[in-house]
């Protein structure tokens, strides 16, 4: 596959699109894809980065990120599998840009493919056995395939507030790029009110000491913003 100027295909100011399909002949067998449309003025699909040596070819098994134009129409992309067996060397995939959940399983596809090889995973399952469903972990920015990734409190200790009140200091394991809020309530069932936001942002142990602890009992929560 080689790149050629758009003008060589007769494309320009008046004509910007054409339809194409691929006929692959291998070992005496023919394989023809369905029709796909390319529009120079409004390309629907592009890769985030070029393939091998700047070409449109990628290693088999390599994840390829696509940028897709959001519209109400169906987006088509042609995939050629160079070393596949006859009958599976070319395919046209169709995407619906109107939704971020092509398979309708309640998970955003881009997040799902970040941690799993395919779509179709159950949103309510817990594949890493950490007690949190895939849906909850993706919503909170954790890795649903790694049991060590969820937010966990590492420990707590007694501390003295700015006015001498006895309070608490506690630590949790943070992740790079994640900010955390600390909430407090005077009853276990709440309501909980934020007392600090924008904490963390880096990987490793994070800590917070309540500067103005109440005189009575206090309950705390740490959550991802």
C-alpha positions in Angstrom: 0.0 0.0 0.0 1.4 3.4 -1.0 0.4 7.0 -0.5 -0.4 9.1 -3.5 -1.5 12.7 -3.9 -5.3 13.3 -3.8 -5.1 15.0 -7.2 -3.9 11.7 -8.7 -7.4 10.3 -7.8 -9.1 13.2 -9.4 -9.9 14.9 -6.1 -10.0 18.6 -5.6 -12.2 21.6 -4.9 -15.3 20.2 -6.8 -14.9 16.6 -6.1 -13.7 15.5 -2.7 -15.0 11.9 -2.2 -15.0 8.5 -3.9 -16.2 5.0 -3.1 -13.8 2.1 -3.1 -13.6 -1.6 -2.4 -10.7 -4.1 -2.4 -10.4 -7.3 -4.4 -7.6 -9.5 -3.0 -6.4 -12.4 -5.1 -4.3 -15.0 -3.2 -3.5 -18.5 -4.3 -6.2 -18.4 -6.9 -9.0 -17.2 -4.6 -10.6 -13.8 -4.8 -11.9 -11.8 -1.8 -13.8 -8.6 -2.3 -14.8 -6.2 0.4 -18.0 -4.1 0.6 -18.0 -0.5 -0.6 -16.5 2.2 1.6 -16.4 5.9 1.1 -13.5 8.3 1.5 -14.1 12.1 1.7 -11.0 14.3 1.4 -12.9 17.3 2.8 -14.1 15.4 5.9 -12.1 12.3 6.6 -14.0 10.2 9.1 -11.1 8.0 10.4 -7.5 8.7 11.1 -4.8 7.0 13.2 -3.3 8.8 16.1 0.2 7.8 14.9 1.6 6.3 11.7 2.5 2.6 11.4 5.7 0.9 10.4 8.2 3.3 8.9 5.4 5.9 8.5 3.2 3.6 6.5 -0.5 2.6 7.2 0.7 -0.9 8.2 0.8 -2.1 11.8 2.2 -5.1 13.6 -0.4 -7.9 14.0 -1.8 -7.7 17.5 -0.8 -4.1 18.0 -3.5 -1.8 19.3 -4.2 1.0 16.9 -6.0 4.1 18.2 -8.3 5.7 15.7 -9.7 9.3 15.7 -13.3 9.2 14.5 -15.3 12.2 13.3 -18.4 12.5 15.5 -21.5 12.5 13.4 -24.9 10.7 13.2 -23.8 8.7 10.2 -22.0 5.3 10.3 -18.3 5.5 9.9 -16.5 2.9 7.8 -12.9 1.8 7.9 -11.1 -0.7 5.7 -8.8 -3.2 7.4 -6.3 -5.4 5.5 -4.8 -8.4 7.2 -1.7 -9.1 5.2 -0.8 -12.5 6.6 -4.3 -13.8 7.3 -5.7 -16.9 5.6 -7.7 -16.6 2.4 -11.2 -15.4 3.2 -10.1 -13.2 6.1 -7.6 -10.8 4.6 -9.9 -7.8 4.2 -12.8 -6.4 6.1 -14.8 -3.2 6.4 -15.7 -2.3 10.0 -18.6 0.0 10.8 -18.7 2.3 13.8 -21.6 4.3 15.1 -20.2 7.7 16.3 -23.5 8.6 18.0 -22.6 6.3 20.9 -19.4 5.5 22.9 -20.7 2.0 23.7 -21.0 0.1 20.5 -21.8 -3.2 22.2 -24.3 -1.8 24.6 -22.8 -3.4 27.7 -22.8 -0.2 29.8 -19.0 0.5 29.4 -17.3 3.2 27.4 -15.6 1.3 24.6 -12.3 3.3 24.7 -12.0 2.7 28.5 -12.9 -1.0 28.0 -10.2 -1.5 25.4 -7.6 0.2 27.5 -7.6 -2.8 29.9 -9.2 -5.7 27.9 -8.3 -7.2 24.5 -11.9 -7.1 23.3 -15.3 -5.5 23.9 -18.2 -7.4 25.4 -17.0 -7.6 29.0 -19.7 -7.6 31.7 -20.0 -4.3 33.5 -21.0 -6.0 36.8 -18.2 -8.6 36.8 -15.1 -8.4 39.0 -12.3 -10.0 36.9 -9.5 -8.9 39.2 -11.3 -10.1 42.4 -10.8 -6.8 44.4 -14.5 -6.5 45.3 -15.3 -3.7 42.8 -17.2 -4.2 39.5 -15.6 -3.3 36.2 -18.2 -0.5 35.9 -17.2 1.1 39.2 -13.5 0.8 38.6 -13.7 2.5 35.1 -15.9 5.2 36.5 -13.3 5.9 39.2 -10.3 5.7 36.9 -8.9 2.4 38.2 -7.7 -0.6 36.3 -10.4 -3.3 36.4 -7.9 -6.0 35.5 -5.5 -5.2 38.4 -6.6 -6.0 41.9 -4.0 -3.6 43.4 -5.3 -0.5 41.5 -8.4 0.7 43.5 -8.2 3.5 46.0 -7.2 2.0 49.4 -6.6 3.6 52.8 -3.2 2.6 54.0 -3.6 3.6 57.6 -4.5 6.4 60.1 -3.1 7.8 63.3 -4.1 10.4 66.0 -3.1 14.0 65.3 -3.6 17.4 66.9 -5.5 20.1 65.0 -4.5 23.8 64.8 -6.5 24.6 67.9 -5.2 21.6 69.9 -8.2 19.3 69.2 -7.5 15.7 68.9 -8.1 14.6 65.3 -6.8 12.1 62.7 -4.3 11.9 60.0 -4.6 9.1 57.4 -2.8 7.9 54.3 -4.0 6.3 51.0 -2.4 5.0 47.9 -2.7 7.6 45.1 -2.2 7.4 41.3 -0.6 9.8 38.9 -3.0 12.3 37.4 -5.7 11.5 40.0 -7.0 14.1 42.5 -8.8 13.2 45.7 -11.3 14.8 48.0 -11.7 14.2 51.8 -15.2 14.2 53.2 -16.3 14.3 56.9 -19.5 13.5 58.8 -20.5 13.3 62.4 -22.4 10.0 61.8 -21.4 6.9 59.9 -24.4 7.1 57.7 -23.6 10.7 56.8 -24.3 13.2 55.3 -20.6 13.6 54.3 -19.3 17.1 53.5 -16.0 17.9 51.6 -13.3 19.4 53.8 -10.5 19.2 51.3 -10.3 18.9 47.5 -7.6 18.6 44.8 -5.3 16.5 46.9 -2.7 14.2 45.4 -1.9 14.1 41.7 1.1 11.8 42.0 1.8 8.1 42.4 2.4 6.7 45.9 1.4 7.4 49.4 -0.8 10.4 50.0 -1.7 11.9 53.4 -4.1 14.3 54.9 -4.6 15.7 58.4 -7.8 17.3 59.4 -6.8 20.9 60.6 -10.1 21.6 62.4 -11.4 18.3 63.8 -14.7 18.5 65.6 -15.0 18.0 69.4 -17.1 14.9 69.0 -16.9 11.8 66.8 -15.9 12.2 63.1 -16.1 9.8 60.2 -14.0 10.3 57.0 -14.1 9.3 53.4 -11.6 9.6 50.6 -12.9 9.7 47.0 -11.6 10.3 43.5 -12.7 13.6 42.0 
